[in-house]
Amino acid sequence: MTSLLAPIEATPYVGGTPPGHITVSAAGVQVLIKDNLSSAVDPAVTDDSDSDYSVTSRWTNTTADREFVCLDAAVGAAVWTETTAGGAPGGSDTELQYNNDGAFGGLTNVVYNDASSVITIGFADELSGLVGSGTDIDAADLTIKVPVSTGSADPGMVIIQTTDAGTTGSTPQTLRDRFRFDGARIEVLNSGNSVFLGENAGLVDNLTNNRNVFIGSSAGVVNTAGDRNVAIGVAALGANVTGDFNVAIGDRALVAYVGNSSIAIGRNTLAASTGPGTNVAIGQRAMEDTVTGANNIAIGTLALASCLANDNVAVGASAVSACTTGVDNFGLGGGAVGGLTTGDGNIGVGRGVLTALTEGDDNQAYGANAGDNITTGSLNIVFGADVLTQSATADSQITIGNLITGNATATGTTAAAGSMGIGTFAFSTGTTLGVLCFPDNTADPAPAADTACFYANDVGGTNVTPFATDEANNVEPCVPFAEAVTLGVGVTTFVADASLVTVTGDGGANTIATITGARAFAGSRVVLLFVDALVTITDDDTHAANSVDLAGAATNFVSADDTTLELIHNGTSWYEISRSVN
């Protein structure tokens, strides 16, 4: 009888029954393959060809009921694959499966509905077995519960819990609810009524009743006991520890601040401010370089960007942006008062107003680009778009629409002194419409100190006709309200340029036939006050030019000390109104 098996070439195994099996090689030669069918452990990478194992060797772990086959017997890198994986499902129908010590197990509380493609998670005993003696649980441990029973304390909610940080070892930590999803609402719990969202946001908050909102990486990162703050953005309010009532919205908004009640909205707004002063900055980089300034308001990109002082208001992109130590300035409009560095009390309303001003104080400009030429002047007032002052460095200039100009200013309750021109920068005659003069002005022509008058030029601008208001608010030619006249030898006429003229006669006596001067116009009144008995006013009933028609019969007026004679002009001559002896 002929054997069906080819000769066995493998070396016979010494030690009893060969623990292997016979196979046939590709050349048709029978080969003995080593197996291990009674091990208590799984094969390792060192169970390799040096240990006489080869491809197709089998290994059985009788303790764990697992079988393996060798796919690669390379020295020190043997590859064994389990052949017993799979098997019958564990648990009940619809339960998700897991590896239960080499066999399938069913998750009782995690089930899948194939019809609706919904996974349901629920724990009848929500935290049972999670915490116990000898178990270390750190802040990273959490559990998710979805109560499915109507008898649950939180029906229909998803709750995320974490343990308190800081307790380790065998002492169990307390699990606390952190987030509760109730319908469309997300509730943050056990955080001191605070909300923290983002890496390291509110990292060291003491979780007492601080009522903070920190959203963004490192937002409010070092805050411990600060109360009712809002920080939204990377590193927003990043240095605050105990400050209260701050609002920081934007990347690095209020990043260095440690005070109270400041508002910063926009990237890098109030980024350098350390406090404790209170400021409001809205707009990218608004008040970016402010360190200790207080009581400032900046609205607009780069508004008050360099401000280091107090009590400034800037509304508009780059408004008052260069101001460093100036205080009490107000800029409304893009670039308004944008070049000011150290001046105080300036007001600019309109785009580009007072942009060249660097050091002046108490200037005012209203209208786009108004006063844009002023550099260091102070106490200037400008009204009108693109209206400029005559001088860039002078003080106390007034310009209204380039029509009315002046240099009359005052502060407090002090009456204004100076001049105002209409249609000119120069306070003088010429091609102007006129010059309005106030007491103590230096204009040309200059009336007396107690006069308010207006010099109106004719069309050609060569003649000046002055007008004024008298003590009774009557409009009259512009003359002094009072003057004194001393008559010379043999004088028979004199000039009356005021409404009250004190007359002193010559020692040889004077007989006056006519009175001329600025008061000689229709409706004008003049009171003559005599201090001696040396003057005689001639009565002229013919009404010759500037003659005097006295009351009653043709009788002359003879002066005496403290006598008065009041006259009125009809446009040709004078008429007596009254006389008195005092």
Secondary structure as UniProt FT lines:
FT   STRAND          20..24
FT   TURN            26..27
FT   STRAND          30..34
FT   STRAND          36..39
FT   TURN            45..46
FT   HELIX           49..51
FT   TURN            55..56
FT   STRAND          58..61
FT   TURN            62..65
FT   STRAND          66..72
FT   TURN            75..76
FT   STRAND          79..82
FT   TURN            93..94
FT   STRAND          95..100
FT   TURN            101..102
FT   STRAND          103..113
FT   TURN            114..117
FT   STRAND          118..121
FT   TURN            126..130
FT   TURN            133..134
FT   TURN            139..140
FT   STRAND          142..145
FT   TURN            150..151
FT   TURN            155..156
FT   STRAND          158..163
FT   TURN            165..166
FT   TURN            169..170
FT   STRAND          175..182
FT   TURN            183..184
FT   STRAND          185..188
FT   STRAND          195..197
FT   TURN            199..204
FT   STRAND          213..215
FT   TURN            217..222
FT   STRAND          230..232
FT   TURN            234..239
FT   STRAND          247..249
FT   TURN            251..256
FT   STRAND          263..265
FT   TURN            267..272
FT   STRAND          280..282
FT   TURN            284..289
FT   STRAND          297..299
FT   TURN            301..306
FT   STRAND          313..315
FT   TURN            317..322
FT   STRAND          330..332
FT   TURN            334..339
FT   STRAND          347..349
FT   TURN            351..356
FT   STRAND          364..366
FT   TURN            368..373
FT   STRAND          381..383
FT   TURN            385..386
FT   STRAND          398..400
FT   TURN            401..403
FT   STRAND          404..406
FT   TURN            412..413
FT   STRAND          419..422
FT   STRAND          434..437
FT   TURN            439..440
FT   TURN            449..450
FT   STRAND          453..457
FT   TURN            459..460
FT   STRAND          464..469
FT   TURN            471..472
FT   STRAND          475..477
FT   STRAND          482..486
FT   TURN            489..490
FT   STRAND          493..495
FT   STRAND          500..504
FT   TURN            507..508
FT   STRAND          510..512
FT   STRAND          514..516
FT   TURN            518..519
FT   TURN            522..523
FT   STRAND          525..530
FT   STRAND          535..537
FT   TURN            541..542
FT   TURN            545..546
FT   STRAND          547..549
FT   STRAND          557..558
FT   TURN            561..562
FT   STRAND          563..569
FT   STRAND          574..581
//
